[in-house]
Amino acid sequence: MSLRARILTILALCAVSIFFLFPRNVTTRVRGANGVFHEDTVRKVPLQEGLDLKGGTYLALEVNDSAQTIPADKKADAIDRALKTVRTRIEGYGVSEPIVQKQGNDRIVVEIPGIQDPTRARKLVQEQAFLQFMITDKTQALERALPRLDQVVKQRGLLAKVPGAAAATPTPANKGLQGLLTTADTSKANDSTKKAGAAASKDSAANDSLKLQAGGAFSSLFQQGSMPGEFYVESDKVAQLQDFLADSAVQAAIPPGKTLLPSTDSASMQGKWYRAWYLVDSKPIITGEYLTNARPAQSPTGEGPIVEFEMDNVGGRRFRTETGRHIQDYMAIVLDGRVMGRPPVIESAIGTRGQITMGGKSLADAQDLALVLRAGALPVPLRVAEQQVIGPSLGADSVNKGMRAMIISVALVIIIMIGYYRFSGILAVGGLVLYMLYTLATLAGFNAVLTLPGIAGFVLSIGMAVDSNVLIFERIREELARGKTVRTSIDEGFRHAMPAIVDSNVSTILTAAVLYQFGTGAVKGFAVTLIAGIVASLVTSIFVVRTFYLLWLNRSRGAQTLSI
């Protein structure tokens, strides 16, 4: 490689490194207090401090016994299986150096350094991520069961248990909300599959004689939607409905083989907000167990973010068969017991690929959904038993001492190199400066977080970078002692020192790779910085320092001596 090409390569590496390390403004889409999305600009610093240097969020997770009863002898095994899922989700979240470990036999501890959105992290680790595809009811089963449900609520005295609830007043028959509903930001677009378009209007004309009559405490909560199995409940009365459904007698009165589920959709009608509910077949046509991949994307039709998913061949064949049986039916996409937006109509059989439209939700929500789907469902439901913001675990005094030790060690290395190797030592220090720039840029490129063990690995790699220069310089001295010219001695010194440098560094990289693969938390951080440092040291000691020598030789033609 010519000298000009070498210089341009070094400058290009410097420019790329500065680009990765330079703080920049990032525009994100966030939801305001009024529920409306808006653009917000935040300052992103590439290298964040770790949990031991800056602090972060602490979460303690336990099995949610209220959602699912787990035998005591199986709880420890369930926690072990949940630990892997939670760790996969947190690592995929985009933070480095997280601590996810088991505490005792019934608790998982998660420590996330410097996270800016603890609420999002809490939701991420709690999400059950159990995905189901279910067909909405088209037999008007709930309409027929409403008188029985009203009677059960009255007999059980459930209305008296609801604070501030008034007796239901009979109202005229509801004619549905079609034409009266204005969809909110959270439901601008329907959840759909790749081959299923937005849900078209599909009134049940054959059963038009059966209208939703509001006469009792239960039935008065509902207003009929525009598609089969769709109902709307006023937002202020959703809690009352959930209290009713929590009663075992009410659940027993729900039509057999059917399940009443809430939706993520909201709608506005005549100044009031309503939450959508859907009656679906209890048996799903397929579940997310066949899911192999999920990724966020932007809808090509401008409907906002979507989540594209893929199933394996077995799941694809089953999905194609089941959807082929339900052409023109509505399919609810259910995640953790909640219908994701309005169910789309199945227009044709669907295979291994599909998509979920997020409606008015942000791209971050789509990323989180794709992440939890990839990581898989939790084997047991978890609840956050404890959450707190924790300070630096080392304390300010320990951090200052650690930084002081790093500065002193680097300064000593520079003094020794210049004092012992003179001009060649200055070239090595120049390469060392670029080495530090390249290493930090590599860490920033991998979204690494600086921890004290990571800084220790960084300092250690500095010493190893200088060690490579020492080997090269000693070989150059030997060649000069044999009476060879300066240029020949430099060439021979680099050539003979190369095998020893590569062997020692490659063996260290392999050791660090094992630490990274099987280690967690601080151990993994140490391995990352060590690997990045060694790779950068190979570039600077072999390529950059030799370029400095060639540049010096080019400017001082016929040099008879070398200060080394």
C-alpha positions in Angstrom: 0.0 0.0 0.0 1.4 3.4 -0.9 2.1 6.0 1.7 -0.7 8.3 0.4 -3.2 5.4 0.7 -2.0 4.7 4.3 -2.5 8.3 5.4 -5.9 8.5 3.8 -6.9 5.2 5.6 -5.8 6.6 9.0 -7.7 9.9 8.4 -10.8 8.0 7.3 -10.7 5.9 10.5 -10.3 9.0 12.6 -13.3 10.7 10.8 -15.5 7.6 11.4 -14.4 7.4 15.1 -15.2 11.0 15.7 -18.6 10.5 14.0 -19.4 7.6 16.4 -18.2 9.6 19.5 -19.8 12.9 18.7 -23.0 13.7 20.6 -26.0 14.3 18.4 -29.6 15.3 18.6 -32.1 12.4 17.9 -35.7 13.1 17.0 -38.2 10.6 18.6 -42.0 10.3 18.5 -43.4 10.4 22.0 -46.9 10.6 23.5 -47.7 13.7 25.5 -49.9 14.0 28.6 -52.9 14.6 26.5 -52.4 11.3 24.6 -51.3 13.0 21.4 -48.1 12.0 19.7 -45.5 14.7 18.9 -41.9 14.9 17.8 -39.3 15.4 20.6 -35.6 16.1 20.2 -33.2 14.5 22.7 -29.4 14.7 23.1 -27.8 11.3 22.6 -24.4 10.7 24.2 -22.8 7.6 22.5 -20.9 6.3 25.6 -23.0 6.0 28.7 -21.8 5.3 32.2 -22.6 1.9 33.7 -24.6 1.0 36.8 -21.6 1.1 39.0 -20.6 4.6 37.8 -24.0 6.3 37.2 -26.7 4.2 38.7 -29.9 3.1 37.0 -33.2 1.2 37.5 -33.6 -1.7 39.9 -36.5 -4.2 39.4 -37.4 -7.2 41.5 -39.7 -9.7 39.7 -41.8 -12.4 41.3 -44.3 -14.9 40.1 -47.8 -13.3 39.9 -49.8 -15.9 41.9 -53.0 -13.9 41.5 -52.9 -14.4 37.7 -51.8 -18.1 37.8 -51.3 -20.5 40.7 -47.9 -22.2 40.5 -47.2 -25.2 42.8 -44.3 -24.4 45.3 -42.2 -27.3 44.0 -42.4 -26.0 40.4 -42.0 -22.3 41.1 -38.1 -22.5 41.1 -38.1 -24.2 37.7 -40.6 -21.6 36.3 -38.3 -18.8 37.6 -35.3 -20.5 35.9 -37.1 -20.6 32.5 -38.4 -17.0 33.0 -34.9 -15.8 33.7 -33.7 -16.6 30.2 -36.6 -14.9 28.6 -36.2 -11.7 30.7 -32.5 -11.6 30.0 -33.1 -11.9 26.2 -35.6 -9.1 26.3 -33.4 -6.8 28.3 -30.4 -7.4 26.2 -32.4 -6.8 23.0 -33.8 -3.6 24.5 -30.6 -1.8 23.6 -28.9 -1.3 26.9 -25.5 -2.8 27.7 -24.1 -4.2 30.9 -27.5 -5.1 32.4 -27.6 -7.4 35.4 -30.3 -10.1 35.2 -29.9 -12.8 37.9 -31.9 -15.1 40.1 -32.2 -14.2 43.8 -33.2 -17.1 46.0 -35.7 -19.5 44.4 -38.6 -17.2 43.7 -37.3 -13.8 42.5 -35.5 -12.3 39.5 -33.4 -9.1 40.0 -32.9 -6.8 37.0 -30.5 -3.8 37.2 -30.4 -1.6 34.1 -27.8 1.2 34.0 -28.7 4.7 33.1 -32.1 3.9 31.5 -34.2 7.0 30.7 -37.6 5.3 30.6 -38.0 2.9 33.6 -41.8 2.6 32.8 -41.0 1.1 29.4 -38.5 -1.3 30.9 -41.0 -2.4 33.5 -43.6 -3.1 30.9 -41.0 -5.0 28.8 -40.1 -7.5 31.5 -43.7 -8.0 32.7 -45.2 -8.5 29.2 -46.4 -12.1 29.0 -46.2 -12.1 25.2 -48.6 -14.9 24.7 -49.9 -14.4 21.1 -53.1 -15.9 19.8 -55.2 -15.6 16.7 -58.9 -15.9 17.4 -62.1 -15.6 15.3 -64.7 -13.1 16.5 -68.2 -14.4 17.3 -70.7 -14.1 14.4 -73.6 -15.9 16.1 -74.7 -13.0 18.4 -74.1 -15.3 21.4 -73.5 -12.4 23.8 -76.7 -10.6 22.8 -78.7 -13.8 23.6 -76.9 -14.3 26.9 -77.4 -10.7 28.2 -80.7 -11.3 30.0 -79.1 -14.2 31.9 -76.0 -12.1 32.7 -78.2 -9.2 34.0 -79.9 -11.7 36.2 -76.7 -13.1 37.6 -75.3 -9.7 38.4 -78.5 -8.8 40.2 -78.6 -12.1 42.2 -75.0 -11.9 43.2 -75.5 -8.3 44.3 -72.5 -7.2 42.3 -73.7 -3.7 41.5 -73.8 -2.8 45.2 -70.1 -3.7 45.4 -69.1 -1.1 42.8 -68.4 2.3 44.5 -70.6 5.0 43.1 -72.5 2.7 40.7 -76.1 3.6 40.0 -78.9 1.3 39.0 -79.1 0.9 35.3 -81.9 2.8 33.5 -83.5 1.1 30.6 -82.7 2.8 27.3 -83.9 2.4 23.7 -82.3 -0.3 21.7 -78.8 0.6 20.6 -78.5 0.6 16.8 -74.7 0.3 16.9 -71.9 2.9 16.7 -71.4 2.8 12.9 -71.2 6.3 11.6 -71.1 7.8 15.1 -67.6 6.7 16.2 -64.5 8.8 15.6 -61.4 6.6 16.0 -58.7 7.9 18.3 -55.0 8.2 17.7 -54.6 4.8 19.2 -56.8 3.2 16.6 -56.3 5.1 13.3 -55.6 1.8 11.6 -56.7 -1.7 12.0 -54.4 -4.5 13.0 -54.0 -6.7 9.9 -52.1 -9.5 8.4 -50.1 -9.2 5.3 -52.8 -10.5 3.0 -55.8 -9.2 5.0 -56.8 -5.6 4.3 -58.5 -3.2 6.6 -61.8 -4.5 8.1 -64.7 -3.6 5.8 -68.2 -2.9 7.0 -69.9 -6.2 7.6 -73.4 -5.9 9.2 -75.2 -8.9 10.3 -78.3 -8.5 8.2 -79.5 -12.1 8.7 -79.8 -11.5 12.4 -80.9 -7.9 12.3 -84.0 -8.7 14.2 -81.9 -9.4 17.3 -80.9 -6.0 18.7 -78.8 -5.2 21.8 -81.3 -4.3 24.4 -80.0 -2.5 27.5 -82.1 -3.3 30.5 -79.9 -4.6 33.3 -76.7 -3.7 35.1 -74.5 -5.8 32.7 -76.2 -5.1 29.4 -76.4 -1.4 30.0 -72.6 -1.2 29.8 -72.5 -2.2 26.2 -73.1 -0.6 22.9 -73.0 -2.6 19.7 -70.2 -2.1 17.2 -70.3 -2.3 13.4 -68.8 -5.8 13.1 -69.9 -9.1 14.5 -68.8 -9.7 18.1 -67.7 -6.0 18.5 -69.0 -4.0 21.5 -68.1 -0.6 23.0 -68.0 0.2 26.7 -67.7 3.8 28.1 -64.2 4.3 29.4 -65.5 5.3 32.8 -67.4 2.0 33.1 -64.6 -0.3 32.1 -63.6 -0.9 35.7 -67.2 -1.8 36.6 -67.3 -4.3 33.7 -64.0 -5.9 34.8 -65.4 -6.3 38.4 -68.4 -8.1 37.0 -66.2 -10.4 34.8 -64.0 -11.2 37.8 -67.0 -13.0 39.4 -67.1 -16.8 38.8 -70.8 -16.9 38.3 -70.7 -14.2 35.6 -67.9 -16.0 33.9 -70.0 -19.2 33.9 -72.9 -17.3 32.3 -70.7 -16.2 29.3 -71.7 -18.2 26.3 -69.8 -21.6 26.2 -66.8 -21.7 23.9 -66.6 -17.9 23.9 -64.4 -15.3 25.6 -65.0 -11.6 26.1 -61.7 -9.7 25.7 -60.8 -6.0 25.8 -59.1 -4.2 22.9 -56.3 -1.7 22.7 -58.7 0.4 20.5 -60.4 3.6 21.8 -63.2 5.5 20.1 -65.0 8.8 20.6 -68.7 9.3 20.2 -70.6 12.5 21.0 -67.9 13.8 23.3 -67.4 10.5 25.3 -64.6 7.9 25.0 -65.3 4.2 24.6 -63.2 1.1 24.9 -63.7 -1.7 22.4 -64.5 -5.3 23.6 -64.8 -8.4 21.4 -66.5 -11.7 21.9 -64.2 -14.3 20.3 -64.0 -18.1 20.1 -62.2 -19.4 23.1 -60.1 -21.8 21.1 -57.5 -19.9 19.0 -56.9 -21.0 15.4 -53.2 -20.7 16.1 -50.8 -19.4 18.8 -47.5 -17.7 18.8 -45.6 -20.9 19.6 -44.8 -21.2 15.9 -43.3 -17.7 15.6 -39.7 -17.7 14.4 -39.1 -13.9 13.9 -40.7 -10.5 14.4 -39.4 -7.1 13.4 -40.7 -3.5 13.4 -41.2 -1.6 10.2 -43.2 1.3 8.8 -46.4 0.6 6.9 -46.0 1.2 3.2 -49.6 2.7 3.2 -48.6 5.3 5.8 -50.7 3.8 8.6 -47.9 4.0 11.0 -45.5 1.4 12.5 -46.2 -2.3 12.0 -44.7 -5.6 13.3 -43.9 -8.1 10.6 -43.8 -11.7 11.8 -42.8 -15.1 10.4 -43.9 -18.6 11.3 -42.1 -21.9 10.8 -43.3 -24.3 8.1 -45.6 -26.2 10.5 -47.2 -23.1 11.8 -47.5 -21.7 8.3 -49.4 -24.8 7.0 -51.7 -24.7 10.0 -52.3 -20.9 9.6 -53.0 -21.3 5.9 -55.5 -24.1 6.6 -57.3 -22.4 9.4 -57.6 -19.0 7.7 -58.8 -20.7 4.6 -61.7 -22.1 6.6 -62.6 -18.6 7.8 -62.7 -16.5 4.7 -64.7 -13.3 5.3 -64.6 -13.8 9.0 -62.9 -11.4 11.4 -59.7 -12.5 13.1 -58.6 -10.9 16.4 -54.9 -10.8 17.1 -54.7 -11.2 20.9 -51.6 -10.5 22.9 -51.7 -11.3 26.6 -55.5 -11.3 26.7 -55.9 -8.0 24.8 -57.1 -7.6 21.2 -54.5 -5.6 19.2 -56.7 -3.0 17.5 -59.8 -3.8 15.4 -59.8 -7.4 14.0 -59.2 -7.5 10.2 -61.4 -9.5 7.8 -59.7 -12.6 6.4 -59.8 -12.1 2.6 -57.7 -15.1 1.7 -55.7 -17.9 3.3 -52.6 -16.6 5.1 -49.2 -18.5 5.2 -46.0 -18.1 7.1 -45.8 -14.3 6.9 -48.0 -11.6 8.3 -48.1 -8.3 10.0 -49.7 -6.5 12.9 -50.5 -2.8 12.4 -49.8 -0.7 15.5 -52.3 2.0 14.6 -51.4 5.4 16.3 -48.7 3.8 18.5 -45.1 4.8 18.3 -42.2 3.0 16.6 -40.8 2.3 20.1 -44.0 0.3 20.9 -43.6 -1.7 17.7 -39.9 -2.4 18.6 -40.9 -3.6 22.0 -43.7 -5.8 20.7 -41.3 -7.3 18.1 -38.7 -7.8 20.9 -41.0 -9.7 23.3 -42.4 -11.8 20.4 -38.9 -12.8 19.4 -37.8 -13.5 23.0 -40.9 -15.7 23.5 -43.6 -15.8 26.0 -42.9 -16.0 29.7 -43.5 -19.4 31.2 -45.3 -17.8 34.1 -46.8 -14.3 34.7 -44.5 -12.0 36.6 -45.2 -8.9 38.7 -42.8 -6.2 39.8 -42.4 -6.7 43.5 -40.0 -3.8 43.9 -38.8 -0.9 41.7 -36.4 1.8 42.6 -33.8 4.1 41.1 -30.4 3.2 42.5 -27.3 5.4 42.7 -23.7 4.4 41.7 -22.8 1.2 43.5 -19.2 2.2 43.8 -19.7 5.7 45.3 -18.2 8.9 44.1 -14.9 8.3 46.0 -14.3 4.9 44.5 -15.1 6.3 41.0 -12.7 9.2 41.4 -9.9 6.9 42.6 -10.5 4.5 39.7 -10.3 7.3 37.2 -7.2 8.7 38.9 -5.5 5.3 38.7 -6.3 5.1 35.0 -4.8 8.5 34.3 -1.7 7.8 36.3 -1.1 4.4 34.6 -1.5 5.9 31.1 0.8 8.8 32.0 3.5 6.4 33.2 3.2 4.3 30.0 3.8 7.5 28.0 6.7 8.7 30.1 8.4 5.3 30.0 8.0 4.9 26.2 9.3 8.4 25.4 12.1 8.1 28.0 13.3 4.7 26.8 12.7 4.8 23.1 13.1 8.5 22.4 11.8 9.5 18.9 10.4 6.0 18.3 8.6 6.3 21.6 7.0 9.5 20.5 5.7 7.7 17.4 4.3 4.9 19.6 2.6 7.5 21.8 1.0 9.0 18.7 -0.2 5.6 17.7 -1.5 5.2 21.3 -3.6 8.3 21.0 -5.2 7.0 17.9 -5.6 3.6 19.6 -7.7 5.2 22.4 -9.8 7.1 19.8 -10.5 3.9 17.8 -11.3 1.8 20.8 -13.8 4.3 22.3 -15.4 4.6 18.9 -15.7 0.8 18.6 -17.4 0.7 22.0 -19.7 3.5 21.0 -20.6 1.7 17.8 -21.7 -1.3 19.8 -23.7 0.9 22.3 -21.4 -0.2 25.1 -21.7 1.2 28.6 -18.6 2.2 30.5 -18.2 0.4 33.8 -15.2 0.2 36.2 -14.3 -3.4 35.0 -14.7 -2.1 31.4 -12.3 0.7 32.2 -9.9 -1.8 33.7 -10.1 -3.8 30.4 -9.4 -0.6 28.5 -6.3 0.2 30.6 -5.1 -3.4 30.3 -5.4 -3.2 26.5 -3.4 0.0 26.5 -0.5 -1.9 28.1 -0.9 -4.7 25.5 -0.8 -2.1 22.7 2.5 -0.7 24.0 3.8 -4.3 24.4 3.4 -4.8 20.7 5.4 -1.6 20.0 8.1 -2.9 22.5 8.5 -6.1 20.5 8.8 -4.2 17.2 11.3 -1.6 18.6 13.5 -4.3 20.1 13.6 -6.2 16.7 14.5 -2.9 15.0 17.3 -2.4 17.5 18.7 -5.9 16.7 18.6 -5.2 12.9 20.4 -1.9 13.4 23.0 -3.6 15.6 23.7 -6.0 12.6 24.7 -2.9 10.6 21.6 -2.8 8.4 20.2 0.5 7.1 17.5 2.4 8.9 14.8 1.6 6.3 15.8 -2.1 6.1 15.9 -2.4 9.9 12.4 -0.9 10.2 11.0 -3.3 7.6 12.7 -6.3 9.1 11.7 -5.3 12.6 8.0 -5.2 11.8 8.2 -8.4 9.7 9.9 -10.5 12.4 7.8 -9.2 15.3 4.5 -9.8 13.4 4.1 -13.5 14.3 4.7 -13.0 18.0 2.3 -10.0 18.1 -0.5 -11.8 16.2 -0.2 -15.0 18.3 -0.3 -13.3 21.6 -3.2 -11.0 20.7 -5.3 -13.8 19.1 -5.0 -16.0 22.1 -6.1 -13.1 24.3 -9.1 -12.4 22.0 -10.2 -16.0 22.2 -10.1 -15.9 26.0 -12.1 -12.7 26.1 -14.6 -14.2 23.7 -15.2 -17.0 26.1 -15.7 -14.5 28.9 -18.2 -12.6 26.7 -20.1 -15.8 25.7 -20.6 -17.2 29.2 -20.2 -14.1 31.4 -22.8 -11.6 32.4 -22.9 -8.0 33.6 -19.4 -6.7 34.6 -17.6 -9.7 33.2 -19.1 -9.3 29.8 -18.3 -5.5 29.9 -14.6 -6.4 30.7 -14.5 -8.8 27.7 -16.0 -6.3 25.3 -13.6 -3.5 26.0 -10.7 -5.9 26.0 -11.6 -7.3 22.6 -12.2 -3.9 21.1 -8.9 -2.7 22.6 -6.8 -5.6 21.2 -8.2 -5.2 17.7 -7.5 -1.5 17.8 -4.0 -2.1 19.1 -3.2 -4.4 16.2 -4.3 -1.7 13.8 -2.3 1.0 15.5 0.9 -0.9 16.4 1.3 -2.6 13.1 -0.3 -0.2 10.6 -0.4 3.3 12.1 3.1 3.3 13.7 4.7 1.9 10.6 3.0 4.6 8.6 4.5 7.2 10.9 7.9 5.6 10.3 7.4 5.7 6.5 6.3 9.3 6.7 9.4 10.2 8.6 11.6 8.3 6.2 10.0 10.1 3.2 10.7 13.5 4.8 14.3 12.7 5.9 15.7 10.9 2.9 19.0 9.2 3.5 18.6 9.1 7.3 21.6 7.3 8.8 20.5 7.0 12.4 17.2 6.3 14.2 16.5 7.5 17.7 15.3 4.3 19.4 
